[in-house]
Amino acid sequence: MGVAFGLLRLSPGAFWAMTPREFNATLEALGLSGGSSPGRDGLARMMRMFPDKVEKANGG
């Protein structure tokens, strides 16, 4: 939202009316795209690196 309101100077109505695909196309046109989504292996790696639950060392 910072990019939408600060850099692109979109109104809240214009921002919320955009689809994610439209917003991404706007970012790509400005060279601000974050790249592609991670694949299955990349997602599995991130899930190992940043688990939702952290188990205690003593097994409990």
The 8 nearest C-alpha neighbors of each residue, nearest first, counted from 0:
[[1, 3, 2, 4, 5, 14, 11, 9],
 [0, 2, 5, 4, 3, 6, 7, 8],
 [3, 1, 6, 5, 0, 4, 7, 8],
 [4, 2, 0, 7, 1, 9, 5, 6],
 [3, 5, 8, 9, 1, 2, 7, 0],
 [6, 4, 2, 8, 1, 3, 7, 9],
 [5, 7, 2, 8, 3, 4, 1, 9],
 [6, 8, 3, 9, 4, 5, 2, 1],
 [9, 7, 4, 5, 6, 3, 10, 2],
 [10, 8, 4, 7, 3, 13, 14, 11],
 [9, 11, 13, 12, 14, 8, 4, 3],
 [12, 10, 14, 13, 15, 9, 4, 16],
 [13, 11, 10, 15, 14, 16, 9, 17],
 [12, 14, 16, 10, 11, 15, 9, 17],
 [13, 15, 11, 16, 17, 12, 9, 10],
 [14, 16, 12, 17, 13, 11, 18, 10],
 [15, 17, 13, 14, 12, 18, 11, 19],
 [18, 16, 14, 15, 21, 22, 13, 19],
 [17, 19, 21, 20, 22, 16, 15, 23],
 [18, 20, 22, 21, 23, 17, 24, 15],
 [19, 21, 23, 18, 22, 24, 17, 25],
 [22, 20, 24, 18, 23, 19, 17, 25],
 [21, 23, 19, 25, 24, 20, 17, 18],
 [22, 24, 26, 20, 25, 21, 19, 27],
 [25, 23, 27, 21, 26, 22, 28, 20],
 [26, 24, 22, 28, 23, 27, 21, 29],
 [25, 27, 31, 23, 32, 29, 24, 28],
 [26, 28, 32, 30, 24, 29, 25, 31],
 [27, 29, 25, 26, 30, 24, 31, 32],
 [30, 28, 26, 27, 31, 25, 32, 24],
 [29, 31, 27, 28, 32, 26, 25, 33],
 [32, 30, 26, 29, 27, 33, 28, 25],
 [33, 31, 27, 26, 34, 30, 23, 29],
 [32, 34, 31, 35, 27, 26, 36, 30],
 [35, 33, 32, 36, 31, 27, 37, 23],
 [34, 36, 37, 33, 32, 38, 23, 27],
 [35, 37, 38, 34, 33, 42, 41, 39],
 [38, 36, 41, 42, 35, 39, 40, 34],
 [37, 39, 41, 40, 42, 36, 43, 35],
 [38, 40, 42, 41, 43, 37, 44, 36],
 [41, 39, 43, 42, 38, 44, 37, 45],
 [40, 42, 44, 37, 38, 43, 39, 45],
 [41, 43, 45, 39, 44, 40, 37, 38],
 [44, 42, 46, 40, 41, 45, 39, 47],
 [45, 43, 41, 47, 42, 46, 40, 48],
 [46, 44, 48, 42, 47, 43, 49, 41],
 [45, 47, 43, 49, 50, 44, 48, 42],
 [48, 46, 44, 45, 49, 50, 43, 42],
 [47, 49, 45, 46, 50, 44, 43, 51],
 [48, 50, 46, 47, 45, 51, 44, 52],
 [51, 49, 46, 52, 47, 48, 53, 45],
 [50, 52, 49, 53, 46, 47, 54, 48],
 [53, 51, 50, 54, 49, 55, 46, 47],
 [52, 54, 50, 55, 51, 49, 56, 59],
 [55, 53, 52, 56, 58, 59, 57, 50],
 [54, 56, 57, 58, 59, 53, 52, 50],
 [55, 57, 58, 54, 59, 53, 52, 50],
 [58, 56, 55, 59, 54, 53, 52, 50],
 [59, 57, 56, 55, 54, 53, 52, 50],
 [58, 55, 57, 54, 56, 53, 52, 51]]
